[in-house]
Amino acid sequence: MYQLAWHLPVYSTMIAQTVRDPNLIGQVQTAFNHFIQTGQVWALLIGLVIGYMIRNLTSYG
């Protein structure tokens, strides 16, 4: 195992990292609220509808 770790680059052997904000649910809620407030949800829905329509127009059978 030591020989395997010897050949790895230095940056890939780092495993631990520091956690600044452990509130995962709060981060997800903040990101979702930002997603809604900026109107990106409408862009997602419009893209899904247009993509579905294009898929149906270009499919055969």
mmCIF file of the N, C-alpha and C atoms, coordinates in Angstrom:
data_MODEL
# 
_entry.id   MODEL 
# 
loop_
_atom_site.group_PDB 
_atom_site.id 
_atom_site.type_symbol 
_atom_site.label_atom_id 
_atom_site.label_alt_id 
_atom_site.label_comp_id 
_atom_site.label_asym_id 
_atom_site.label_entity_id 
_atom_site.label_seq_id 
_atom_site.pdbx_PDB_ins_code 
_atom_site.Cartn_x 
_atom_site.Cartn_y 
_atom_site.Cartn_z 
_atom_site.occupancy 
_atom_site.B_iso_or_equiv 
_atom_site.pdbx_formal_charge 
_atom_site.auth_seq_id 
_atom_site.auth_comp_id 
_atom_site.auth_asym_id 
_atom_site.auth_atom_id 
_atom_site.pdbx_PDB_model_num 
ATOM 1   N N  . MET A 1 1  ? 0.829   -1.186 0.000   1.00 0.00 ? 1  MET A N  1 
ATOM 2   C CA . MET A 1 1  ? 0.000   0.000  0.000   1.00 0.00 ? 1  MET A CA 1 
ATOM 3   C C  . MET A 1 1  ? 0.874   1.250  0.000   1.00 0.00 ? 1  MET A C  1 
ATOM 4   N N  . TYR A 1 2  ? 1.977   1.207  0.703   1.00 0.00 ? 2  TYR A N  1 
ATOM 5   C CA . TYR A 1 2  ? 2.865   2.360  0.748   1.00 0.00 ? 2  TYR A CA 1 
ATOM 6   C C  . TYR A 1 2  ? 3.426   2.658  -0.633  1.00 0.00 ? 2  TYR A C  1 
ATOM 7   N N  . GLN A 1 3  ? 3.747   1.624  -1.395  1.00 0.00 ? 3  GLN A N  1 
ATOM 8   C CA . GLN A 1 3  ? 4.295   1.836  -2.726  1.00 0.00 ? 3  GLN A CA 1 
ATOM 9   C C  . GLN A 1 3  ? 3.252   2.460  -3.649  1.00 0.00 ? 3  GLN A C  1 
ATOM 10  N N  . LEU A 1 4  ? 1.991   2.107  -3.473  1.00 0.00 ? 4  LEU A N  1 
ATOM 11  C CA . LEU A 1 4  ? 0.938   2.703  -4.271  1.00 0.00 ? 4  LEU A CA 1 
ATOM 12  C C  . LEU A 1 4  ? 0.821   4.193  -3.964  1.00 0.00 ? 4  LEU A C  1 
ATOM 13  N N  . ALA A 1 5  ? 0.853   4.554  -2.692  1.00 0.00 ? 5  ALA A N  1 
ATOM 14  C CA . ALA A 1 5  ? 0.749   5.960  -2.303  1.00 0.00 ? 5  ALA A CA 1 
ATOM 15  C C  . ALA A 1 5  ? 1.992   6.733  -2.720  1.00 0.00 ? 5  ALA A C  1 
ATOM 16  N N  . TRP A 1 6  ? 3.120   6.082  -2.838  1.00 0.00 ? 6  TRP A N  1 
ATOM 17  C CA . TRP A 1 6  ? 4.353   6.761  -3.209  1.00 0.00 ? 6  TRP A CA 1 
ATOM 18  C C  . TRP A 1 6  ? 4.275   7.298  -4.643  1.00 0.00 ? 6  TRP A C  1 
ATOM 19  N N  . HIS A 1 7  ? 3.563   6.604  -5.527  1.00 0.00 ? 7  HIS A N  1 
ATOM 20  C CA . HIS A 1 7  ? 3.500   7.005  -6.924  1.00 0.00 ? 7  HIS A CA 1 
ATOM 21  C C  . HIS A 1 7  ? 2.377   7.999  -7.215  1.00 0.00 ? 7  HIS A C  1 
ATOM 22  N N  . LEU A 1 8  ? 1.496   8.231  -6.260  1.00 0.00 ? 8  LEU A N  1 
ATOM 23  C CA . LEU A 1 8  ? 0.416   9.190  -6.471  1.00 0.00 ? 8  LEU A CA 1 
ATOM 24  C C  . LEU A 1 8  ? 0.929   10.612 -6.322  1.00 0.00 ? 8  LEU A C  1 
ATOM 25  N N  . PRO A 1 9  ? 0.364   11.556 -7.061  1.00 0.00 ? 9  PRO A N  1 
ATOM 26  C CA . PRO A 1 9  ? 0.740   12.954 -6.864  1.00 0.00 ? 9  PRO A CA 1 
ATOM 27  C C  . PRO A 1 9  ? 0.365   13.429 -5.458  1.00 0.00 ? 9  PRO A C  1 
ATOM 28  N N  . VAL A 1 10 ? 1.016   14.456 -5.006  1.00 0.00 ? 10 VAL A N  1 
ATOM 29  C CA . VAL A 1 10 ? 0.818   14.929 -3.640  1.00 0.00 ? 10 VAL A CA 1 
ATOM 30  C C  . VAL A 1 10 ? -0.603  15.418 -3.429  1.00 0.00 ? 10 VAL A C  1 
ATOM 31  N N  . TYR A 1 11 ? -1.176  16.113 -4.403  1.00 0.00 ? 11 TYR A N  1 
ATOM 32  C CA . TYR A 1 11 ? -2.507  16.681 -4.220  1.00 0.00 ? 11 TYR A CA 1 
ATOM 33  C C  . TYR A 1 11 ? -3.599  15.617 -4.175  1.00 0.00 ? 11 TYR A C  1 
ATOM 34  N N  . SER A 1 12 ? -3.382  14.427 -4.704  1.00 0.00 ? 12 SER A N  1 
ATOM 35  C CA . SER A 1 12 ? -4.425  13.398 -4.688  1.00 0.00 ? 12 SER A CA 1 
ATOM 36  C C  . SER A 1 12 ? -4.402  12.569 -3.414  1.00 0.00 ? 12 SER A C  1 
ATOM 37  N N  . THR A 1 13 ? -3.388  12.734 -2.580  1.00 0.00 ? 13 THR A N  1 
ATOM 38  C CA . THR A 1 13 ? -3.335  11.956 -1.350  1.00 0.00 ? 13 THR A CA 1 
ATOM 39  C C  . THR A 1 13 ? -4.021  12.652 -0.193  1.00 0.00 ? 13 THR A C  1 
ATOM 40  N N  . MET A 1 14 ? -4.477  13.894 -0.394  1.00 0.00 ? 14 MET A N  1 
ATOM 41  C CA . MET A 1 14 ? -5.180  14.598 0.675   1.00 0.00 ? 14 MET A CA 1 
ATOM 42  C C  . MET A 1 14 ? -6.591  14.048 0.796   1.00 0.00 ? 14 MET A C  1 
ATOM 43  N N  . ILE A 1 15 ? -6.978  13.665 1.985   1.00 0.00 ? 15 ILE A N  1 
ATOM 44  C CA . ILE A 1 15 ? -8.293  13.078 2.207   1.00 0.00 ? 15 ILE A CA 1 
ATOM 45  C C  . ILE A 1 15 ? -9.155  14.006 3.059   1.00 0.00 ? 15 ILE A C  1 
ATOM 46  N N  . ALA A 1 16 ? -8.586  14.574 4.097   1.00 0.00 ? 16 ALA A N  1 
ATOM 47  C CA . ALA A 1 16 ? -9.356  15.401 5.023   1.00 0.00 ? 16 ALA A CA 1 
ATOM 48  C C  . ALA A 1 16 ? -9.542  16.800 4.468   1.00 0.00 ? 16 ALA A C  1 
ATOM 49  N N  . GLN A 1 17 ? -10.634 17.415 4.863   1.00 0.00 ? 17 GLN A N  1 
ATOM 50  C CA . GLN A 1 17 ? -10.891 18.787 4.486   1.00 0.00 ? 17 GLN A CA 1 
ATOM 51  C C  . GLN A 1 17 ? -11.637 19.464 5.621   1.00 0.00 ? 17 GLN A C  1 
ATOM 52  N N  . THR A 1 18 ? -11.591 20.771 5.634   1.00 0.00 ? 18 THR A N  1 
ATOM 53  C CA . THR A 1 18 ? -12.279 21.500 6.694   1.00 0.00 ? 18 THR A CA 1 
ATOM 54  C C  . THR A 1 18 ? -13.698 21.824 6.253   1.00 0.00 ? 18 THR A C  1 
ATOM 55  N N  . VAL A 1 19 ? -14.613 21.757 7.186   1.00 0.00 ? 19 VAL A N  1 
ATOM 56  C CA . VAL A 1 19 ? -16.013 22.061 6.922   1.00 0.00 ? 19 VAL A CA 1 
ATOM 57  C C  . VAL A 1 19 ? -16.312 23.393 7.570   1.00 0.00 ? 19 VAL A C  1 
ATOM 58  N N  . ARG A 1 20 ? -16.684 24.373 6.750   1.00 0.00 ? 20 ARG A N  1 
ATOM 59  C CA . ARG A 1 20 ? -16.943 25.710 7.274   1.00 0.00 ? 20 ARG A CA 1 
ATOM 60  C C  . ARG A 1 20 ? -18.357 25.833 7.825   1.00 0.00 ? 20 ARG A C  1 
ATOM 61  N N  . ASP A 1 21 ? -19.337 25.297 7.084   1.00 0.00 ? 21 ASP A N  1 
ATOM 62  C CA . ASP A 1 21 ? -20.725 25.390 7.518   1.00 0.00 ? 21 ASP A CA 1 
ATOM 63  C C  . ASP A 1 21 ? -21.351 23.999 7.451   1.00 0.00 ? 21 ASP A C  1 
ATOM 64  N N  . PRO A 1 22 ? -21.527 23.337 8.588   1.00 0.00 ? 22 PRO A N  1 
ATOM 65  C CA . PRO A 1 22 ? -22.042 21.970 8.565   1.00 0.00 ? 22 PRO A CA 1 
ATOM 66  C C  . PRO A 1 22 ? -23.554 21.885 8.360   1.00 0.00 ? 22 PRO A C  1 
ATOM 67  N N  . ASN A 1 23 ? -24.230 22.995 8.204   1.00 0.00 ? 23 ASN A N  1 
ATOM 68  C CA . ASN A 1 23 ? -25.684 23.015 8.053   1.00 0.00 ? 23 ASN A CA 1 
ATOM 69  C C  . ASN A 1 23 ? -26.050 22.702 6.610   1.00 0.00 ? 23 ASN A C  1 
ATOM 70  N N  . LEU A 1 24 ? -26.097 21.433 6.257   1.00 0.00 ? 24 LEU A N  1 
ATOM 71  C CA . LEU A 1 24 ? -26.353 21.013 4.881   1.00 0.00 ? 24 LEU A CA 1 
ATOM 72  C C  . LEU A 1 24 ? -27.778 21.341 4.446   1.00 0.00 ? 24 LEU A C  1 
ATOM 73  N N  . ILE A 1 25 ? -28.735 21.106 5.308   1.00 0.00 ? 25 ILE A N  1 
ATOM 74  C CA . ILE A 1 25 ? -30.130 21.377 4.956   1.00 0.00 ? 25 ILE A CA 1 
ATOM 75  C C  . ILE A 1 25 ? -30.329 22.876 4.710   1.00 0.00 ? 25 ILE A C  1 
ATOM 76  N N  . GLY A 1 26 ? -29.708 23.707 5.514   1.00 0.00 ? 26 GLY A N  1 
ATOM 77  C CA . GLY A 1 26 ? -29.807 25.155 5.321   1.00 0.00 ? 26 GLY A CA 1 
ATOM 78  C C  . GLY A 1 26 ? -29.182 25.601 4.015   1.00 0.00 ? 26 GLY A C  1 
ATOM 79  N N  . GLN A 1 27 ? -28.072 24.987 3.640   1.00 0.00 ? 27 GLN A N  1 
ATOM 80  C CA . GLN A 1 27 ? -27.426 25.328 2.369   1.00 0.00 ? 27 GLN A CA 1 
ATOM 81  C C  . GLN A 1 27 ? -28.300 24.930 1.188   1.00 0.00 ? 27 GLN A C  1 
ATOM 82  N N  . VAL A 1 28 ? -28.935 23.758 1.271   1.00 0.00 ? 28 VAL A N  1 
ATOM 83  C CA . VAL A 1 28 ? -29.812 23.309 0.192   1.00 0.00 ? 28 VAL A CA 1 
ATOM 84  C C  . VAL A 1 28 ? -31.025 24.230 0.094   1.00 0.00 ? 28 VAL A C  1 
ATOM 85  N N  . GLN A 1 29 ? -31.574 24.616 1.235   1.00 0.00 ? 29 GLN A N  1 
ATOM 86  C CA . GLN A 1 29 ? -32.729 25.514 1.232   1.00 0.00 ? 29 GLN A CA 1 
ATOM 87  C C  . GLN A 1 29 ? -32.374 26.880 0.649   1.00 0.00 ? 29 GLN A C  1 
ATOM 88  N N  . THR A 1 30 ? -31.214 27.400 0.999   1.00 0.00 ? 30 THR A N  1 
ATOM 89  C CA . THR A 1 30 ? -30.773 28.685 0.456   1.00 0.00 ? 30 THR A CA 1 
ATOM 90  C C  . THR A 1 30 ? -30.569 28.596 -1.055  1.00 0.00 ? 30 THR A C  1 
ATOM 91  N N  . ALA A 1 31 ? -29.952 27.523 -1.519  1.00 0.00 ? 31 ALA A N  1 
ATOM 92  C CA . ALA A 1 31 ? -29.722 27.353 -2.952  1.00 0.00 ? 31 ALA A CA 1 
ATOM 93  C C  . ALA A 1 31 ? -31.050 27.220 -3.702  1.00 0.00 ? 31 ALA A C  1 
ATOM 94  N N  . PHE A 1 32 ? -32.002 26.490 -3.136  1.00 0.00 ? 32 PHE A N  1 
ATOM 95  C CA . PHE A 1 32 ? -33.305 26.327 -3.778  1.00 0.00 ? 32 PHE A CA 1 
ATOM 96  C C  . PHE A 1 32 ? -34.064 27.651 -3.827  1.00 0.00 ? 32 PHE A C  1 
ATOM 97  N N  . ASN A 1 33 ? -34.019 28.410 -2.746  1.00 0.00 ? 33 ASN A N  1 
ATOM 98  C CA . ASN A 1 33 ? -34.677 29.719 -2.737  1.00 0.00 ? 33 ASN A CA 1 
ATOM 99  C C  . ASN A 1 33 ? -34.069 30.653 -3.776  1.00 0.00 ? 33 ASN A C  1 
ATOM 100 N N  . HIS A 1 34 ? -32.754 30.613 -3.925  1.00 0.00 ? 34 HIS A N  1 
ATOM 101 C CA . HIS A 1 34 ? -32.078 31.416 -4.940  1.00 0.00 ? 34 HIS A CA 1 
ATOM 102 C C  . HIS A 1 34 ? -32.490 30.971 -6.339  1.00 0.00 ? 34 HIS A C  1 
ATOM 103 N N  . PHE A 1 35 ? -32.625 29.671 -6.531  1.00 0.00 ? 35 PHE A N  1 
ATOM 104 C CA . PHE A 1 35 ? -33.045 29.099 -7.810  1.00 0.00 ? 35 PHE A CA 1 
ATOM 105 C C  . PHE A 1 35 ? -34.440 29.592 -8.182  1.00 0.00 ? 35 PHE A C  1 
ATOM 106 N N  . ILE A 1 36 ? -35.331 29.668 -7.206  1.00 0.00 ? 36 ILE A N  1 
ATOM 107 C CA . ILE A 1 36 ? -36.694 30.134 -7.451  1.00 0.00 ? 36 ILE A CA 1 
ATOM 108 C C  . ILE A 1 36 ? -36.721 31.640 -7.673  1.00 0.00 ? 36 ILE A C  1 
ATOM 109 N N  . GLN A 1 37 ? -36.034 32.401 -6.828  1.00 0.00 ? 37 GLN A N  1 
ATOM 110 C CA . GLN A 1 37 ? -36.082 33.862 -6.887  1.00 0.00 ? 37 GLN A CA 1 
ATOM 111 C C  . GLN A 1 37 ? -35.466 34.426 -8.159  1.00 0.00 ? 37 GLN A C  1 
ATOM 112 N N  . THR A 1 38 ? -34.458 33.769 -8.705  1.00 0.00 ? 38 THR A N  1 
ATOM 113 C CA . THR A 1 38 ? -33.800 34.290 -9.901  1.00 0.00 ? 38 THR A CA 1 
ATOM 114 C C  . THR A 1 38 ? -34.527 33.902 -11.186 1.00 0.00 ? 38 THR A C  1 
ATOM 115 N N  . GLY A 1 39 ? -35.577 33.091 -11.089 1.00 0.00 ? 39 GLY A N  1 
ATOM 116 C CA . GLY A 1 39 ? -36.341 32.720 -12.271 1.00 0.00 ? 39 GLY A CA 1 
ATOM 117 C C  . GLY A 1 39 ? -35.737 31.579 -13.062 1.00 0.00 ? 39 GLY A C  1 
ATOM 118 N N  . GLN A 1 40 ? -34.749 30.924 -12.538 1.00 0.00 ? 40 GLN A N  1 
ATOM 119 C CA . GLN A 1 40 ? -34.126 29.827 -13.261 1.00 0.00 ? 40 GLN A CA 1 
ATOM 120 C C  . GLN A 1 40 ? -35.053 28.630 -13.375 1.00 0.00 ? 40 GLN A C  1 
ATOM 121 N N  . VAL A 1 41 ? -36.021 28.525 -12.474 1.00 0.00 ? 41 VAL A N  1 
ATOM 122 C CA . VAL A 1 41 ? -36.975 27.416 -12.544 1.00 0.00 ? 41 VAL A CA 1 
ATOM 123 C C  . VAL A 1 41 ? -37.814 27.522 -13.819 1.00 0.00 ? 41 VAL A C  1 
ATOM 124 N N  . TRP A 1 42 ? -38.154 28.760 -14.241 1.00 0.00 ? 42 TRP A N  1 
ATOM 125 C CA . TRP A 1 42 ? -38.913 28.929 -15.478 1.00 0.00 ? 42 TRP A CA 1 
ATOM 126 C C  . TRP A 1 42 ? -38.075 28.551 -16.688 1.00 0.00 ? 42 TRP A C  1 
ATOM 127 N N  . ALA A 1 43 ? -36.803 28.893 -16.661 1.00 0.00 ? 43 ALA A N  1 
ATOM 128 C CA . ALA A 1 43 ? -35.920 28.510 -17.768 1.00 0.00 ? 43 ALA A CA 1 
ATOM 129 C C  . ALA A 1 43 ? -35.807 26.987 -17.852 1.00 0.00 ? 43 ALA A C  1 
ATOM 130 N N  . LEU A 1 44 ? -35.754 26.324 -16.709 1.00 0.00 ? 44 LEU A N  1 
ATOM 131 C CA . LEU A 1 44 ? -35.693 24.861 -16.689 1.00 0.00 ? 44 LEU A CA 1 
ATOM 132 C C  . LEU A 1 44 ? -36.963 24.259 -17.271 1.00 0.00 ? 44 LEU A C  1 
ATOM 133 N N  . LEU A 1 45 ? -38.116 24.753 -16.837 1.00 0.00 ? 45 LEU A N  1 
ATOM 134 C CA . LEU A 1 45 ? -39.383 24.208 -17.325 1.00 0.00 ? 45 LEU A CA 1 
ATOM 135 C C  . LEU A 1 45 ? -39.575 24.462 -18.818 1.00 0.00 ? 45 LEU A C  1 
ATOM 136 N N  . ILE A 1 46 ? -39.245 25.656 -19.282 1.00 0.00 ? 46 ILE A N  1 
ATOM 137 C CA . ILE A 1 46 ? -39.364 25.966 -20.709 1.00 0.00 ? 46 ILE A CA 1 
ATOM 138 C C  . ILE A 1 46 ? -38.410 25.093 -21.521 1.00 0.00 ? 46 ILE A C  1 
ATOM 139 N N  . GLY A 1 47 ? -37.212 24.902 -21.033 1.00 0.00 ? 47 GLY A N  1 
ATOM 140 C CA . GLY A 1 47 ? -36.257 24.041 -21.731 1.00 0.00 ? 47 GLY A CA 1 
ATOM 141 C C  . GLY A 1 47 ? -36.719 22.599 -21.797 1.00 0.00 ? 47 GLY A C  1 
ATOM 142 N N  . LEU A 1 48 ? -37.329 22.109 -20.719 1.00 0.00 ? 48 LEU A N  1 
ATOM 143 C CA . LEU A 1 48 ? -37.844 20.741 -20.734 1.00 0.00 ? 48 LEU A CA 1 
ATOM 144 C C  . LEU A 1 48 ? -38.986 20.588 -21.740 1.00 0.00 ? 48 LEU A C  1 
ATOM 145 N N  . VAL A 1 49 ? -39.884 21.564 -21.790 1.00 0.00 ? 49 VAL A N  1 
ATOM 146 C CA . VAL A 1 49 ? -41.013 21.501 -22.723 1.00 0.00 ? 49 VAL A CA 1 
ATOM 147 C C  . VAL A 1 49 ? -40.520 21.570 -24.154 1.00 0.00 ? 49 VAL A C  1 
ATOM 148 N N  . ILE A 1 50 ? -39.633 22.505 -24.456 1.00 0.00 ? 50 ILE A N  1 
ATOM 149 C CA . ILE A 1 50 ? -39.116 22.631 -25.827 1.00 0.00 ? 50 ILE A CA 1 
ATOM 150 C C  . ILE A 1 50 ? -38.311 21.391 -26.212 1.00 0.00 ? 50 ILE A C  1 
ATOM 151 N N  . GLY A 1 51 ? -37.528 20.872 -25.301 1.00 0.00 ? 51 GLY A N  1 
ATOM 152 C CA . GLY A 1 51 ? -36.771 19.653 -25.584 1.00 0.00 ? 51 GLY A CA 1 
ATOM 153 C C  . GLY A 1 51 ? -37.667 18.462 -25.847 1.00 0.00 ? 51 GLY A C  1 
ATOM 154 N N  . TYR A 1 52 ? -38.749 18.354 -25.081 1.00 0.00 ? 52 TYR A N  1 
ATOM 155 C CA . TYR A 1 52 ? -39.704 17.269 -25.297 1.00 0.00 ? 52 TYR A CA 1 
ATOM 156 C C  . TYR A 1 52 ? -40.376 17.399 -26.662 1.00 0.00 ? 52 TYR A C  1 
ATOM 157 N N  . MET A 1 53 ? -40.719 18.621 -27.033 1.00 0.00 ? 53 MET A N  1 
ATOM 158 C CA . MET A 1 53 ? -41.353 18.844 -28.335 1.00 0.00 ? 53 MET A CA 1 
ATOM 159 C C  . MET A 1 53 ? -40.391 18.510 -29.471 1.00 0.00 ? 53 MET A C  1 
ATOM 160 N N  . ILE A 1 54 ? -39.152 18.920 -29.358 1.00 0.00 ? 54 ILE A N  1 
ATOM 161 C CA . ILE A 1 54 ? -38.156 18.625 -30.398 1.00 0.00 ? 54 ILE A CA 1 
ATOM 162 C C  . ILE A 1 54 ? -37.902 17.126 -30.490 1.00 0.00 ? 54 ILE A C  1 
ATOM 163 N N  . ARG A 1 55 ? -37.877 16.455 -29.341 1.00 0.00 ? 55 ARG A N  1 
ATOM 164 C CA . ARG A 1 55 ? -37.671 15.008 -29.360 1.00 0.00 ? 55 ARG A CA 1 
ATOM 165 C C  . ARG A 1 55 ? -38.806 14.312 -30.088 1.00 0.00 ? 55 ARG A C  1 
ATOM 166 N N  . ASN A 1 56 ? -40.029 14.764 -29.825 1.00 0.00 ? 56 ASN A N  1 
ATOM 167 C CA . ASN A 1 56 ? -41.183 14.131 -30.503 1.00 0.00 ? 56 ASN A CA 1 
ATOM 168 C C  . ASN A 1 56 ? -41.201 14.448 -31.987 1.00 0.00 ? 56 ASN A C  1 
ATOM 169 N N  . LEU A 1 57 ? -40.768 15.635 -32.372 1.00 0.00 ? 57 LEU A N  1 
ATOM 170 C CA . LEU A 1 57 ? -40.754 15.977 -33.802 1.00 0.00 ? 57 LEU A CA 1 
ATOM 171 C C  . LEU A 1 57 ? -39.669 15.231 -34.573 1.00 0.00 ? 57 LEU A C  1 
ATOM 172 N N  . THR A 1 58 ? -38.571 14.907 -33.921 1.00 0.00 ? 58 THR A N  1 
ATOM 173 C CA . THR A 1 58 ? -37.457 14.291 -34.626 1.00 0.00 ? 58 THR A CA 1 
ATOM 174 C C  . THR A 1 58 ? -37.420 12.770 -34.476 1.00 0.00 ? 58 THR A C  1 
ATOM 175 N N  . SER A 1 59 ? -38.300 12.198 -33.681 1.00 0.00 ? 59 SER A N  1 
ATOM 176 C CA . SER A 1 59 ? -38.282 10.740 -33.522 1.00 0.00 ? 59 SER A CA 1 
ATOM 177 C C  . SER A 1 59 ? -39.112 10.091 -34.625 1.00 0.00 ? 59 SER A C  1 
ATOM 178 N N  . TYR A 1 60 ? -38.769 8.895  -34.960 1.00 0.00 ? 60 TYR A N  1 
ATOM 179 C CA . TYR A 1 60 ? -39.466 8.159  -36.027 1.00 0.00 ? 60 TYR A CA 1 
ATOM 180 C C  . TYR A 1 60 ? -40.153 6.965  -35.392 1.00 0.00 ? 60 TYR A C  1 
ATOM 181 N N  . GLY A 1 61 ? -41.423 6.836  -35.615 1.00 0.00 ? 61 GLY A N  1 
ATOM 182 C CA . GLY A 1 61 ? -42.143 5.653  -35.154 1.00 0.00 ? 61 GLY A CA 1 
ATOM 183 C C  . GLY A 1 61 ? -43.036 5.879  -34.061 1.00 0.00 ? 61 GLY A C  1 
# 
